[in-house]
Each structure stands twice: as C-alpha cells, then as structure tokens.
Amino acid sequence: MRKRGLSESSELEIPKRHRRLPQQILGVNEVERLLLLPDTESPYGVRDRALLETLYSTDIRRTELTNLKLYDLDRGRKTTLRPYLPAPSM
C-alpha cells in the first residue's frame, strides 16, 4: 500500500552494489621486492618499511594503520589491537 503523496517509485527496492574481491594479488617475490624498496639507512625509510610490514603482516586497512596509536601495540604479546571501524557506506 502506497503512502499518500508518494510516487510508486518510492516502493522500489534499490539493488545493492556487490563488492568484488581483488582479481590480482601480489606474489611472494613482488611482496619481497616491495618490502626492500625503502632506504632503511634513513629515518623515513625505516618508518616506511615498518608501515609496509605492518600492512602486510596484519592485513589492516590504510585508515586503520593511520589511526593506530602507540598504546594499540602490545610488544610483549606481539599483537596489535585493531580499532573497530564501520564499513564504508556506498
């Protein structure tokens, strides 16, 4: 039953967009080459290498990585607390 003043199109269901998984992923050799790119002789290179290794080993998103704080890391247990981020709205 249609509400008064609304068109028939207001009752249509909008199809959901399906999120696709990546079709291509990096191979082991490509990942190793990528991790060797930063110049670890400079402070920025050490930072970049740490960021790349964290992304690769924890499988967190870029936004989760940029939001990590020092207290999110537990060096004794070698764990990272993953902050909950809601799924992006599409």
N, C-alpha and C positions, 0 to 999 in steps of 0.2 A: 504494500500500500504506500502510495506516494504522499509525502507531506505537502501540505498546502503551500503553494508559491514556489516549489522546487521543480525543476525540469526533470524529465525522465533520465537524463544523463547522470543525475546525482545518485542514481541507484546502481550505476555500472560499477563493477569491480575493476580496479586498476591492476593490470598484471604486474607481478613482482619481477624485478631485474635479477637474473641469476648471476651470481658472482662466479667467475671462472678461475680455476687454478692456473698458475703459470704453465705455459706449454713447454718452455725450455728452462732448465735449471743448470747451474754451473757444475761442471765436473770437478773431480778431485784436483786435477792438475791446474785448472783455472782458478780454483779457490786458493791453492798454494801460491800461485803467481800473484794473485790479488793481495794476499797477506804479506808478500815480500816487497810490495811497492813502496810503502812508507819508509823514509830515511830514518832509521832508528838512532842515528847519531845526533839528531836534533830533538828538542823537547816536543815540537809539533809532530814529528814523525812517530815518536813514542806514543803520543796521545792518539794519533790516527790509527796506529797499529792496535792499540788497546780497544778503540772503538770498533774496528773491523772484527777483531777476535771476539768481542762481546756480542756483536750482532750475529756472528756465525755460530758461536757455541751455545747461545741461549735462545736463539730463534725469536727474539723480541722485535717489535716494530721500531722504526726510526723514532717515532714520537715517544715510545716507551723509553728508549735509550736516552733521549734528550731530557726526559723528565726524571731520570734516576738521580737519587741523592746518595751521598756517601753512606748514610745510615741504612740504605737499602741493600748494602753488600754485607755479607757475613763471611769474613775471610776464614774463620775457624771451621765453619761447615762447608766452605766453598760454595755458597749459594747466593742467589740473587732474589730478592723479593720483587715480584712482578706487580707493579701497580695495576689496579683494575681500570681499564679504560673502556667506556661503552663503544659498541660497534659504530663505525661511521654511518651516518644516515645518508641514504641515497634517494 
